[in-house]
Structure formats: C-alpha cells, structure tokens
Amino acid sequence: MSEITVGESTKALLEALPLEGQDMDAKLRSLIEAELLRRLQQGHRQDRILRAKYGMSFDDFVGQRVVARRGYTWEVEQDAMAWETVIGTIATLERRLAQLREADDHQPAGP
C-alpha cells in the first residue's frame, strides 16, 4: 500500500472534519464519495435539461438522427456533443462510485 503525505494544515483540517469514520482514510473516502455524488447529480441535471429540451432520451436522440433532421444547426450539434459527454461522464462517475463503495466493503473496520 502506498502512503500519501499531506501538509500539517491540511491534516488539521481533515482531523477537524465531522465526518463519519475516525481515521484519515475514512474521512478522505467520505470526501471523495461526496464529490463523486455532487458531479453525478450535476450530470443527471444536465441530462434532464436536454431530455426536456428534445423530449427524448439521448439514445432516442441519436437513433432518430435529430442532428441531421434539424439541418446540422450549431445549437443542435453543440447539444449533441455536450449530451454525449454528459452520458459518458455519468457512466464513469457511477463506475467510480461503485468501485469506491466496493472497496469500502473490503476495508477493515475502524477503531
């Protein structure tokens, strides 16, 4: 296992956090999970906005060739690229969150 060195001020801030888990590793994992969840929520919000705008899911958007049907306009092209990125980001974040939670299940219990 590798070790991470943090500055004294960072260590003091981490120690002062009222997070579940008493050791530094548990606190860092909680912070990582919170950030992944925040980004996931942001991605789902962007997906909902685009679903509402086009009245369909991304898969339907692609399958119905909406970009071509709307004449390859700048707005639709931009939305298509942004939406594709959001869908990929959501999948990546969900995978990372599952990995983090799976690793948590294998962590030894704290003191």
Biopython code that builds the backbone (N, CA, C, O; Angstrom):
import numpy as np
from Bio.PDB.StructureBuilder import StructureBuilder

atoms = [
    (1, "MET", "N", (0.850, -1.178, 0.000)),
    (1, "MET", "CA", (0.000, 0.000, 0.000)),
    (1, "MET", "C", (0.890, 1.234, 0.000)),
    (1, "MET", "O", (1.905, 1.268, 0.696)),
    (2, "SER", "N", (0.524, 2.232, -0.765)),
    (2, "SER", "CA", (1.299, 3.462, -0.808)),
    (2, "SER", "C", (0.783, 4.434, 0.242)),
    (2, "SER", "O", (-0.362, 4.353, 0.687)),
    (3, "GLU", "N", (1.641, 5.333, 0.615)),
    (3, "GLU", "CA", (1.254, 6.344, 1.592)),
    (3, "GLU", "C", (1.226, 7.701, 0.936)),
    (3, "GLU", "O", (1.953, 7.962, -0.023)),
    (4, "ILE", "N", (0.383, 8.559, 1.461)),
    (4, "ILE", "CA", (0.252, 9.908, 0.952)),
    (4, "ILE", "C", (0.676, 10.857, 2.057)),
    (4, "ILE", "O", (0.307, 10.688, 3.219)),
    (5, "THR", "N", (1.450, 11.846, 1.680)),
    (5, "THR", "CA", (1.872, 12.847, 2.637)),
    (5, "THR", "C", (1.047, 14.108, 2.418)),
    (5, "THR", "O", (0.908, 14.586, 1.292)),
    (6, "VAL", "N", (0.506, 14.639, 3.503)),
    (6, "VAL", "CA", (-0.243, 15.882, 3.434)),
    (6, "VAL", "C", (0.395, 16.886, 4.381)),
    (6, "VAL", "O", (1.013, 16.519, 5.380)),
    (7, "GLY", "N", (0.232, 18.154, 4.048)),
    (7, "GLY", "CA", (0.775, 19.198, 4.890)),
    (7, "GLY", "C", (0.072, 19.248, 6.242)),
    (7, "GLY", "O", (-1.034, 18.732, 6.399)),
    (8, "GLU", "N", (0.707, 19.853, 7.182)),
    (8, "GLU", "CA", (0.150, 19.922, 8.543)),
    (8, "GLU", "C", (-1.189, 20.659, 8.581)),
    (8, "GLU", "O", (-2.103, 20.248, 9.296)),
    (9, "SER", "N", (-1.307, 21.736, 7.820)),
    (9, "SER", "CA", (-2.575, 22.479, 7.834)),
    (9, "SER", "C", (-3.693, 21.648, 7.211)),
    (9, "SER", "O", (-4.831, 21.684, 7.679)),
    (10, "THR", "N", (-3.370, 20.899, 6.157)),
    (10, "THR", "CA", (-4.361, 20.018, 5.544)),
    (10, "THR", "C", (-4.751, 18.910, 6.515)),
    (10, "THR", "O", (-5.930, 18.584, 6.648)),
    (11, "LYS", "N", (-3.787, 18.346, 7.175)),
    (11, "LYS", "CA", (-4.044, 17.293, 8.155)),
    (11, "LYS", "C", (-4.947, 17.817, 9.266)),
    (11, "LYS", "O", (-5.876, 17.124, 9.681)),
    (12, "ALA", "N", (-4.692, 19.016, 9.747)),
    (12, "ALA", "CA", (-5.513, 19.600, 10.804)),
    (12, "ALA", "C", (-6.952, 19.802, 10.336)),
    (12, "ALA", "O", (-7.897, 19.554, 11.085)),
    (13, "LEU", "N", (-7.110, 20.254, 9.095)),
    (13, "LEU", "CA", (-8.460, 20.438, 8.551)),
    (13, "LEU", "C", (-9.194, 19.103, 8.434)),
    (13, "LEU", "O", (-10.375, 19.007, 8.768)),
    (14, "LEU", "N", (-8.495, 18.081, 7.960)),
    (14, "LEU", "CA", (-9.105, 16.754, 7.840)),
    (14, "LEU", "C", (-9.488, 16.192, 9.206)),
    (14, "LEU", "O", (-10.560, 15.610, 9.367)),
    (15, "GLU", "N", (-8.620, 16.368, 10.168)),
    (15, "GLU", "CA", (-8.900, 15.861, 11.513)),
    (15, "GLU", "C", (-10.095, 16.568, 12.136)),
    (15, "GLU", "O", (-10.816, 15.976, 12.939)),
    (16, "ALA", "N", (-10.309, 17.814, 11.776)),
    (16, "ALA", "CA", (-11.396, 18.600, 12.366)),
    (16, "ALA", "C", (-12.751, 18.339, 11.695)),
    (16, "ALA", "O", (-13.791, 18.737, 12.219)),
    (17, "LEU", "N", (-12.735, 17.672, 10.539)),
    (17, "LEU", "CA", (-13.991, 17.417, 9.837)),
    (17, "LEU", "C", (-14.890, 16.480, 10.635)),
    (17, "LEU", "O", (-14.445, 15.440, 11.118)),
    (18, "PRO", "N", (-16.150, 16.857, 10.767)),
    (18, "PRO", "CA", (-17.082, 15.990, 11.492)),
    (18, "PRO", "C", (-17.690, 14.932, 10.571)),
    (18, "PRO", "O", (-18.908, 14.864, 10.406)),
    (19, "LEU", "N", (-16.833, 14.114, 9.979)),
    (19, "LEU", "CA", (-17.281, 13.090, 9.049)),
    (19, "LEU", "C", (-17.324, 11.733, 9.741)),
    (19, "LEU", "O", (-16.592, 11.469, 10.694)),
    (20, "GLU", "N", (-18.210, 10.883, 9.224)),
    (20, "GLU", "CA", (-18.309, 9.531, 9.740)),
    (20, "GLU", "C", (-16.982, 8.817, 9.517)),
    (20, "GLU", "O", (-16.374, 8.947, 8.455)),
    (21, "GLY", "N", (-16.545, 8.083, 10.489)),
    (21, "GLY", "CA", (-15.256, 7.400, 10.400)),
    (21, "GLY", "C", (-14.210, 8.207, 11.130)),
    (21, "GLY", "O", (-14.139, 9.426, 10.982)),
    (22, "GLN", "N", (-13.421, 7.548, 11.896)),
    (22, "GLN", "CA", (-12.472, 8.258, 12.735)),
    (22, "GLN", "C", (-11.094, 8.435, 12.109)),
    (22, "GLN", "O", (-10.381, 9.385, 12.434)),
    (23, "ASP", "N", (-10.716, 7.529, 11.216)),
    (23, "ASP", "CA", (-9.363, 7.655, 10.682)),
    (23, "ASP", "C", (-9.345, 8.512, 9.422)),
    (23, "ASP", "O", (-10.380, 8.795, 8.820)),
    (24, "MET", "N", (-8.158, 8.907, 9.052)),
    (24, "MET", "CA", (-7.957, 9.797, 7.913)),
    (24, "MET", "C", (-8.448, 9.166, 6.616)),
    (24, "MET", "O", (-9.024, 9.857, 5.776)),
    (25, "ASP", "N", (-8.230, 7.863, 6.439)),
    (25, "ASP", "CA", (-8.654, 7.179, 5.232)),
    (25, "ASP", "C", (-10.174, 7.252, 5.076)),
    (25, "ASP", "O", (-10.673, 7.522, 3.984)),
    (26, "ALA", "N", (-10.899, 7.017, 6.148)),
    (26, "ALA", "CA", (-12.363, 7.067, 6.095)),
    (26, "ALA", "C", (-12.846, 8.474, 5.758)),
    (26, "ALA", "O", (-13.803, 8.639, 5.002)),
    (27, "LYS", "N", (-12.195, 9.477, 6.310)),
    (27, "LYS", "CA", (-12.584, 10.856, 6.013)),
    (27, "LYS", "C", (-12.313, 11.200, 4.552)),
    (27, "LYS", "O", (-13.141, 11.839, 3.902)),
    (28, "LEU", "N", (-11.172, 10.786, 4.036)),
    (28, "LEU", "CA", (-10.864, 11.041, 2.628)),
    (28, "LEU", "C", (-11.848, 10.318, 1.712)),
    (28, "LEU", "O", (-12.282, 10.874, 0.703)),
    (29, "ARG", "N", (-12.198, 9.088, 2.058)),
    (29, "ARG", "CA", (-13.167, 8.340, 1.261)),
    (29, "ARG", "C", (-14.532, 9.038, 1.275)),
    (29, "ARG", "O", (-15.219, 9.081, 0.255)),
    (30, "SER", "N", (-14.916, 9.577, 2.419)),
    (30, "SER", "CA", (-16.188, 10.308, 2.510)),
    (30, "SER", "C", (-16.169, 11.545, 1.623)),
    (30, "SER", "O", (-17.158, 11.856, 0.960)),
    (31, "LEU", "N", (-15.044, 12.246, 1.614)),
    (31, "LEU", "CA", (-14.923, 13.434, 0.765)),
    (31, "LEU", "C", (-14.959, 13.057, -0.719)),
    (31, "LEU", "O", (-15.590, 13.742, -1.524)),
    (32, "ILE", "N", (-14.287, 11.976, -1.070)),
    (32, "ILE", "CA", (-14.290, 11.517, -2.458)),
    (32, "ILE", "C", (-15.703, 11.116, -2.872)),
    (32, "ILE", "O", (-16.156, 11.472, -3.960)),
    (33, "GLU", "N", (-16.396, 10.383, -2.019)),
    (33, "GLU", "CA", (-17.764, 9.973, -2.333)),
    (33, "GLU", "C", (-18.670, 11.189, -2.502)),
    (33, "GLU", "O", (-19.478, 11.236, -3.430)),
    (34, "ALA", "N", (-18.542, 12.161, -1.620)),
    (34, "ALA", "CA", (-19.368, 13.370, -1.718)),
    (34, "ALA", "C", (-19.114, 14.102, -3.031)),
    (34, "ALA", "O", (-20.054, 14.594, -3.654)),
    (35, "GLU", "N", (-17.866, 14.181, -3.454)),
    (35, "GLU", "CA", (-17.543, 14.861, -4.715)),
    (35, "GLU", "C", (-18.073, 14.079, -5.903)),
    (35, "GLU", "O", (-18.604, 14.674, -6.841)),
    (36, "LEU", "N", (-17.941, 12.760, -5.885)),
    (36, "LEU", "CA", (-18.489, 11.945, -6.970)),
    (36, "LEU", "C", (-20.003, 12.109, -7.054)),
    (36, "LEU", "O", (-20.552, 12.232, -8.149)),
    (37, "LEU", "N", (-20.673, 12.112, -5.921)),
    (37, "LEU", "CA", (-22.126, 12.283, -5.895)),
    (37, "LEU", "C", (-22.532, 13.670, -6.394)),
    (37, "LEU", "O", (-23.534, 13.812, -7.095)),
    (38, "ARG", "N", (-21.754, 14.689, -6.032)),
    (38, "ARG", "CA", (-22.047, 16.053, -6.496)),
    (38, "ARG", "C", (-21.948, 16.137, -8.013)),
    (38, "ARG", "O", (-22.819, 16.703, -8.675)),
    (39, "ARG", "N", (-20.879, 15.568, -8.552)),
    (39, "ARG", "CA", (-20.692, 15.593, -10.005)),
    (39, "ARG", "C", (-21.743, 14.747, -10.718)),
    (39, "ARG", "O", (-22.205, 15.107, -11.801)),
    (40, "LEU", "N", (-22.118, 13.625, -10.111)),
    (40, "LEU", "CA", (-23.148, 12.769, -10.691)),
    (40, "LEU", "C", (-24.485, 13.498, -10.732)),
    (40, "LEU", "O", (-25.209, 13.426, -11.725)),
    (41, "GLN", "N", (-24.804, 14.188, -9.666)),
    (41, "GLN", "CA", (-26.046, 14.970, -9.622)),
    (41, "GLN", "C", (-26.034, 16.048, -10.704)),
    (41, "GLN", "O", (-27.045, 16.276, -11.367)),
    (42, "GLN", "N", (-24.911, 16.697, -10.878)),
    (42, "GLN", "CA", (-24.775, 17.727, -11.915)),
    (42, "GLN", "C", (-24.970, 17.119, -13.307)),
    (42, "GLN", "O", (-25.633, 17.714, -14.158)),
    (43, "GLY", "N", (-24.399, 15.948, -13.537)),
    (43, "GLY", "CA", (-24.559, 15.279, -14.822)),
    (43, "GLY", "C", (-26.005, 14.886, -15.081)),
    (43, "GLY", "O", (-26.515, 15.067, -16.186)),
    (44, "HIS", "N", (-26.662, 14.350, -14.066)),
    (44, "HIS", "CA", (-28.071, 13.980, -14.234)),
    (44, "HIS", "C", (-28.944, 15.216, -14.488)),
    (44, "HIS", "O", (-29.916, 15.150, -15.240)),
    (45, "ARG", "N", (-28.595, 16.323, -13.865)),
    (45, "ARG", "CA", (-29.345, 17.559, -14.100)),
    (45, "ARG", "C", (-29.198, 18.002, -15.557)),
    (45, "ARG", "O", (-30.181, 18.388, -16.189)),
    (46, "GLN", "N", (-27.984, 17.949, -16.088)),
    (46, "GLN", "CA", (-27.764, 18.319, -17.490)),
    (46, "GLN", "C", (-28.509, 17.366, -18.424)),
    (46, "GLN", "O", (-29.075, 17.796, -19.429)),
    (47, "ASP", "N", (-28.509, 16.082, -18.095)),
    (47, "ASP", "CA", (-29.244, 15.104, -18.897)),
    (47, "ASP", "C", (-30.741, 15.410, -18.885)),
    (47, "ASP", "O", (-31.391, 15.357, -19.928)),
    (48, "ARG", "N", (-31.292, 15.730, -17.709)),
    (48, "ARG", "CA", (-32.722, 16.062, -17.617)),
    (48, "ARG", "C", (-33.068, 17.304, -18.445)),
    (48, "ARG", "O", (-34.110, 17.356, -19.097)),
    (49, "ILE", "N", (-32.188, 18.291, -18.410)),
    (49, "ILE", "CA", (-32.424, 19.520, -19.186)),
    (49, "ILE", "C", (-32.496, 19.199, -20.680)),
    (49, "ILE", "O", (-33.391, 19.677, -21.377)),
    (50, "LEU", "N", (-31.561, 18.396, -21.167)),
    (50, "LEU", "CA", (-31.547, 18.054, -22.587)),
    (50, "LEU", "C", (-32.691, 17.104, -22.951)),
    (50, "LEU", "O", (-33.237, 17.195, -24.051)),
    (51, "ARG", "N", (-33.060, 16.202, -22.049)),
    (51, "ARG", "CA", (-34.229, 15.339, -22.284)),
    (51, "ARG", "C", (-35.485, 16.195, -22.442)),
    (51, "ARG", "O", (-36.306, 15.955, -23.328)),
    (52, "ALA", "N", (-35.622, 17.191, -21.575)),
    (52, "ALA", "CA", (-36.797, 18.069, -21.639)),
    (52, "ALA", "C", (-36.773, 18.900, -22.918)),
    (52, "ALA", "O", (-37.811, 19.089, -23.553)),
    (53, "LYS", "N", (-35.609, 19.392, -23.297)),
    (53, "LYS", "CA", (-35.492, 20.235, -24.485)),
    (53, "LYS", "C", (-35.899, 19.484, -25.748)),
    (53, "LYS", "O", (-36.584, 20.032, -26.612)),
    (54, "TYR", "N", (-35.470, 18.210, -25.851)),
    (54, "TYR", "CA", (-35.729, 17.443, -27.064)),
    (54, "TYR", "C", (-36.863, 16.429, -26.907)),
    (54, "TYR", "O", (-37.271, 15.798, -27.881)),
    (55, "GLY", "N", (-37.368, 16.272, -25.687)),
    (55, "GLY", "CA", (-38.489, 15.371, -25.460)),
    (55, "GLY", "C", (-38.152, 13.902, -25.661)),
    (55, "GLY", "O", (-39.014, 13.104, -26.030)),
    (56, "MET", "N", (-36.891, 13.547, -25.417)),
    (56, "MET", "CA", (-36.461, 12.157, -25.614)),
    (56, "MET", "C", (-35.152, 11.905, -24.883)),
    (56, "MET", "O", (-34.493, 12.834, -24.416)),
    (57, "SER", "N", (-34.788, 10.633, -24.793)),
    (57, "SER", "CA", (-33.508, 10.248, -24.201)),
    (57, "SER", "C", (-32.385, 10.479, -25.216)),
    (57, "SER", "O", (-32.639, 10.721, -26.396)),
    (58, "PHE", "N", (-31.159, 10.401, -24.741)),
    (58, "PHE", "CA", (-30.011, 10.555, -25.640)),
    (58, "PHE", "C", (-29.993, 9.449, -26.692)),
    (58, "PHE", "O", (-29.726, 9.711, -27.864)),
    (59, "ASP", "N", (-30.278, 8.210, -26.276)),
    (59, "ASP", "CA", (-30.295, 7.098, -27.236)),
    (59, "ASP", "C", (-31.324, 7.346, -28.341)),
    (59, "ASP", "O", (-31.060, 7.084, -29.514)),
    (60, "ASP", "N", (-32.500, 7.853, -27.956)),
    (60, "ASP", "CA", (-33.511, 8.169, -28.968)),
    (60, "ASP", "C", (-33.053, 9.330, -29.854)),
    (60, "ASP", "O", (-33.277, 9.320, -31.065)),
    (61, "PHE", "N", (-32.415, 10.324, -29.246)),
    (61, "PHE", "CA", (-31.877, 11.475, -29.970)),
    (61, "PHE", "C", (-30.935, 11.010, -31.074)),
    (61, "PHE", "O", (-31.015, 11.475, -32.210)),
    (62, "VAL", "N", (-30.042, 10.087, -30.726)),
    (62, "VAL", "CA", (-29.086, 9.550, -31.700)),
    (62, "VAL", "C", (-29.813, 8.664, -32.708)),
    (62, "VAL", "O", (-29.608, 8.797, -33.914)),
    (63, "GLY", "N", (-30.659, 7.762, -32.217)),
    (63, "GLY", "CA", (-31.362, 6.822, -33.087)),
    (63, "GLY", "C", (-32.266, 7.503, -34.096)),
    (63, "GLY", "O", (-32.431, 7.022, -35.218)),
    (64, "GLN", "N", (-32.850, 8.620, -33.699)),
    (64, "GLN", "CA", (-33.746, 9.349, -34.606)),
    (64, "GLN", "C", (-32.997, 10.359, -35.475)),
    (64, "GLN", "O", (-33.602, 11.090, -36.259)),
    (65, "ARG", "N", (-31.691, 10.388, -35.325)),
    (65, "ARG", "CA", (-30.838, 11.268, -36.138)),
    (65, "ARG", "C", (-31.330, 12.719, -36.101)),
    (65, "ARG", "O", (-31.500, 13.367, -37.133)),
    (66, "VAL", "N", (-31.548, 13.197, -34.890)),
    (66, "VAL", "CA", (-32.097, 14.538, -34.696)),
    (66, "VAL", "C", (-31.173, 15.607, -35.269)),
    (66, "VAL", "O", (-31.645, 16.590, -35.840)),
    (67, "VAL", "N", (-29.884, 15.427, -35.124)),
    (67, "VAL", "CA", (-28.938, 16.428, -35.644)),
    (67, "VAL", "C", (-29.139, 16.600, -37.149)),
    (67, "VAL", "O", (-29.221, 17.724, -37.644)),
    (68, "ALA", "N", (-29.219, 15.494, -37.869)),
    (68, "ALA", "CA", (-29.419, 15.566, -39.324)),
    (68, "ALA", "C", (-30.801, 16.127, -39.656)),
    (68, "ALA", "O", (-30.942, 16.960, -40.551)),
    (69, "ARG", "N", (-31.814, 15.663, -38.928)),
    (69, "ARG", "CA", (-33.183, 16.121, -39.203)),
    (69, "ARG", "C", (-33.336, 17.618, -38.974)),
    (69, "ARG", "O", (-34.174, 18.265, -39.603)),
    (70, "ARG", "N", (-32.530, 18.166, -38.077)),
    (70, "ARG", "CA", (-32.623, 19.608, -37.795)),
    (70, "ARG", "C", (-31.581, 20.409, -38.574)),
    (70, "ARG", "O", (-31.301, 21.562, -38.245)),
    (71, "GLY", "N", (-31.018, 19.799, -39.591)),
    (71, "GLY", "CA", (-30.143, 20.524, -40.503)),
    (71, "GLY", "C", (-28.765, 20.842, -39.976)),
    (71, "GLY", "O", (-28.148, 21.812, -40.418)),
    (72, "TYR", "N", (-28.267, 20.058, -39.050)),
    (72, "TYR", "CA", (-26.910, 20.244, -38.525)),
    (72, "TYR", "C", (-26.679, 21.661, -38.005)),
    (72, "TYR", "O", (-25.602, 22.224, -38.198)),
    (73, "THR", "N", (-27.672, 22.232, -37.353)),
    (73, "THR", "CA", (-27.505, 23.582, -36.820)),
    (73, "THR", "C", (-26.485, 23.574, -35.689)),
    (73, "THR", "O", (-26.249, 22.553, -35.042)),
    (74, "TRP", "N", (-25.895, 24.730, -35.475)),
    (74, "TRP", "CA", (-24.866, 24.874, -34.450)),
    (74, "TRP", "C", (-25.403, 24.464, -33.079)),
    (74, "TRP", "O", (-24.738, 23.735, -32.344)),
    (75, "GLU", "N", (-26.589, 24.927, -32.741)),
    (75, "GLU", "CA", (-27.163, 24.630, -31.427)),
    (75, "GLU", "C", (-27.357, 23.131, -31.221)),
    (75, "GLU", "O", (-27.003, 22.598, -30.169)),
    (76, "VAL", "N", (-27.911, 22.459, -32.204)),
    (76, "VAL", "CA", (-28.180, 21.026, -32.070)),
    (76, "VAL", "C", (-26.869, 20.242, -32.041)),
    (76, "VAL", "O", (-26.737, 19.281, -31.283)),
    (77, "GLU", "N", (-25.915, 20.643, -32.849)),
    (77, "GLU", "CA", (-24.592, 19.991, -32.830)),
    (77, "GLU", "C", (-23.935, 20.146, -31.457)),
    (77, "GLU", "O", (-23.386, 19.189, -30.911)),
    (78, "GLN", "N", (-23.997, 21.361, -30.907)),
    (78, "GLN", "CA", (-23.417, 21.612, -29.586)),
    (78, "GLN", "C", (-24.115, 20.783, -28.514)),
    (78, "GLN", "O", (-23.463, 20.198, -27.648)),
    (79, "ASP", "N", (-25.436, 20.736, -28.576)),
    (79, "ASP", "CA", (-26.200, 19.935, -27.614)),
    (79, "ASP", "C", (-25.836, 18.457, -27.731)),
    (79, "ASP", "O", (-25.687, 17.769, -26.722)),
    (80, "ALA", "N", (-25.694, 17.975, -28.958)),
    (80, "ALA", "CA", (-25.352, 16.568, -29.168)),
    (80, "ALA", "C", (-24.001, 16.234, -28.548)),
    (80, "ALA", "O", (-23.857, 15.210, -27.882)),
    (81, "MET", "N", (-23.020, 17.091, -28.765)),
    (81, "MET", "CA", (-21.688, 16.847, -28.196)),
    (81, "MET", "C", (-21.710, 16.944, -26.677)),
    (81, "MET", "O", (-21.115, 16.116, -25.988)),
    (82, "ALA", "N", (-22.394, 17.949, -26.160)),
    (82, "ALA", "CA", (-22.488, 18.109, -24.706)),
    (82, "ALA", "C", (-23.211, 16.929, -24.080)),
    (82, "ALA", "O", (-22.795, 16.413, -23.043)),
    (83, "TRP", "N", (-24.284, 16.509, -24.711)),
    (83, "TRP", "CA", (-25.087, 15.402, -24.181)),
    (83, "TRP", "C", (-24.288, 14.103, -24.186)),
    (83, "TRP", "O", (-24.326, 13.339, -23.221)),
    (84, "GLU", "N", (-23.577, 13.861, -25.263)),
    (84, "GLU", "CA", (-22.737, 12.657, -25.340)),
    (84, "GLU", "C", (-21.690, 12.664, -24.231)),
    (84, "GLU", "O", (-21.430, 11.633, -23.611)),
    (85, "THR", "N", (-21.096, 13.812, -23.984)),
    (85, "THR", "CA", (-20.111, 13.941, -22.916)),
    (85, "THR", "C", (-20.749, 13.675, -21.561)),
    (85, "THR", "O", (-20.176, 12.974, -20.727)),
    (86, "VAL", "N", (-21.926, 14.230, -21.341)),
    (86, "VAL", "CA", (-22.636, 14.045, -20.064)),
    (86, "VAL", "C", (-22.946, 12.568, -19.833)),
    (86, "VAL", "O", (-22.750, 12.059, -18.729)),
    (87, "ILE", "N", (-23.425, 11.884, -20.857)),
    (87, "ILE", "CA", (-23.763, 10.464, -20.723)),
    (87, "ILE", "C", (-22.514, 9.657, -20.372)),
    (87, "ILE", "O", (-22.560, 8.779, -19.511)),
    (88, "GLY", "N", (-21.414, 9.951, -21.031)),
    (88, "GLY", "CA", (-20.152, 9.270, -20.727)),
    (88, "GLY", "C", (-19.653, 9.572, -19.327)),
    (88, "GLY", "O", (-19.157, 8.689, -18.629)),
    (89, "THR", "N", (-19.787, 10.820, -18.924)),
    (89, "THR", "CA", (-19.356, 11.235, -17.590)),
    (89, "THR", "C", (-20.188, 10.550, -16.520)),
    (89, "THR", "O", (-19.645, 10.090, -15.516)),
    (90, "ILE", "N", (-21.490, 10.476, -16.720)),
    (90, "ILE", "CA", (-22.366, 9.804, -15.759)),
    (90, "ILE", "C", (-21.937, 8.343, -15.598)),
    (90, "ILE", "O", (-21.835, 7.845, -14.477)),
    (91, "ALA", "N", (-21.688, 7.669, -16.702)),
    (91, "ALA", "CA", (-21.272, 6.262, -16.643)),
    (91, "ALA", "C", (-19.952, 6.107, -15.890)),
    (91, "ALA", "O", (-19.804, 5.197, -15.073)),
    (92, "THR", "N", (-19.004, 6.986, -16.161)),
    (92, "THR", "CA", (-17.707, 6.937, -15.485)),
    (92, "THR", "C", (-17.856, 7.196, -13.994)),
    (92, "THR", "O", (-17.270, 6.485, -13.178)),
    (93, "LEU", "N", (-18.636, 8.211, -13.634)),
    (93, "LEU", "CA", (-18.833, 8.535, -12.218)),
    (93, "LEU", "C", (-19.535, 7.396, -11.484)),
    (93, "LEU", "O", (-19.176, 7.074, -10.351)),
    (94, "GLU", "N", (-20.526, 6.791, -12.117)),
    (94, "GLU", "CA", (-21.223, 5.662, -11.489)),
    (94, "GLU", "C", (-20.269, 4.492, -11.277)),
    (94, "GLU", "O", (-20.324, 3.823, -10.245)),
    (95, "ARG", "N", (-19.401, 4.245, -12.242)),
    (95, "ARG", "CA", (-18.408, 3.171, -12.124)),
    (95, "ARG", "C", (-17.440, 3.464, -10.983)),
    (95, "ARG", "O", (-17.131, 2.581, -10.184)),
    (96, "ARG", "N", (-16.961, 4.704, -10.909)),
    (96, "ARG", "CA", (-16.022, 5.066, -9.837)),
    (96, "ARG", "C", (-16.683, 4.992, -8.467)),
    (96, "ARG", "O", (-16.063, 4.550, -7.500)),
    (97, "LEU", "N", (-17.919, 5.417, -8.380)),
    (97, "LEU", "CA", (-18.656, 5.356, -7.118)),
    (97, "LEU", "C", (-18.837, 3.899, -6.684)),
    (97, "LEU", "O", (-18.674, 3.577, -5.507)),
    (98, "ALA", "N", (-19.170, 3.027, -7.624)),
    (98, "ALA", "CA", (-19.311, 1.599, -7.310)),
    (98, "ALA", "C", (-17.980, 1.015, -6.845)),
    (98, "ALA", "O", (-17.944, 0.222, -5.905)),
    (99, "GLN", "N", (-16.888, 1.403, -7.500)),
    (99, "GLN", "CA", (-15.564, 0.923, -7.094)),
    (99, "GLN", "C", (-15.224, 1.399, -5.691)),
    (99, "GLN", "O", (-14.702, 0.633, -4.881)),
    (100, "LEU", "N", (-15.515, 2.653, -5.401)),
    (100, "LEU", "CA", (-15.240, 3.203, -4.080)),
    (100, "LEU", "C", (-16.044, 2.460, -3.018)),
    (100, "LEU", "O", (-15.508, 2.091, -1.973)),
    (101, "ARG", "N", (-17.319, 2.245, -3.285)),
    (101, "ARG", "CA", (-18.179, 1.564, -2.316)),
    (101, "ARG", "C", (-17.788, 0.100, -2.159)),
    (101, "ARG", "O", (-17.857, -0.448, -1.059)),
    (102, "GLU", "N", (-17.383, -0.527, -3.243)),
    (102, "GLU", "CA", (-16.925, -1.916, -3.152)),
    (102, "GLU", "C", (-15.652, -1.989, -2.314)),
    (102, "GLU", "O", (-15.493, -2.888, -1.488)),
    (103, "ALA", "N", (-14.753, -1.043, -2.531)),
    (103, "ALA", "CA", (-13.515, -1.004, -1.742)),
    (103, "ALA", "C", (-13.835, -0.742, -0.275)),
    (103, "ALA", "O", (-13.180, -1.291, 0.610)),
    (104, "ASP", "N", (-14.842, 0.097, -0.011)),
    (104, "ASP", "CA", (-15.257, 0.361, 1.369)),
    (104, "ASP", "C", (-15.731, -0.913, 2.047)),
    (104, "ASP", "O", (-15.486, -1.120, 3.236)),
    (105, "ASP", "N", (-16.413, -1.770, 1.289)),
    (105, "ASP", "CA", (-16.904, -3.030, 1.854)),
    (105, "ASP", "C", (-15.779, -3.954, 2.275)),
    (105, "ASP", "O", (-15.958, -4.825, 3.126)),
    (106, "HIS", "N", (-14.603, -3.754, 1.663)),
    (106, "HIS", "CA", (-13.455, -4.614, 1.965)),
    (106, "HIS", "C", (-12.461, -3.962, 2.931)),
    (106, "HIS", "O", (-11.432, -4.552, 3.258)),
    (107, "GLN", "N", (-12.775, -2.739, 3.388)),
    (107, "GLN", "CA", (-11.900, -2.055, 4.337)),
    (107, "GLN", "C", (-12.109, -2.640, 5.724)),
    (107, "GLN", "O", (-13.238, -2.964, 6.092)),
    (108, "PRO", "N", (-11.042, -2.782, 6.498)),
    (108, "PRO", "CA", (-11.219, -3.237, 7.883)),
    (108, "PRO", "C", (-11.967, -2.191, 8.688)),
    (108, "PRO", "O", (-11.838, -0.994, 8.432)),
    (109, "ALA", "N", (-12.736, -2.631, 9.643)),
    (109, "ALA", "CA", (-13.492, -1.704, 10.490)),
    (109, "ALA", "C", (-12.540, -0.831, 11.277)),
    (109, "ALA", "O", (-11.466, -1.272, 11.686)),
    (110, "GLY", "N", (-12.944, 0.419, 11.487)),
    (110, "GLY", "CA", (-12.115, 1.378, 12.239)),
    (110, "GLY", "C", (-12.071, 1.050, 13.710)),
    (110, "GLY", "O", (-12.744, 0.127, 14.168)),
    (111, "PRO", "N", (-11.260, 1.820, 14.472)),
    (111, "PRO", "CA", (-11.102, 1.540, 15.911)),
    (111, "PRO", "C", (-12.368, 1.738, 16.696)),
    (111, "PRO", "O", (-12.380, 1.539, 17.910)),
]
sb = StructureBuilder()
sb.init_structure("model")
sb.init_model(0)
sb.init_chain("A")
sb.init_seg("    ")
for serial, (resi, resn, name, xyz) in enumerate(atoms, 1):
    if name == "N":
        sb.init_residue(resn, " ", resi, " ")
    sb.init_atom(name, np.array(xyz, "f"), 0.0, 1.0, " ", f" {name:<3s}", serial, name[0])
structure = sb.get_structure()
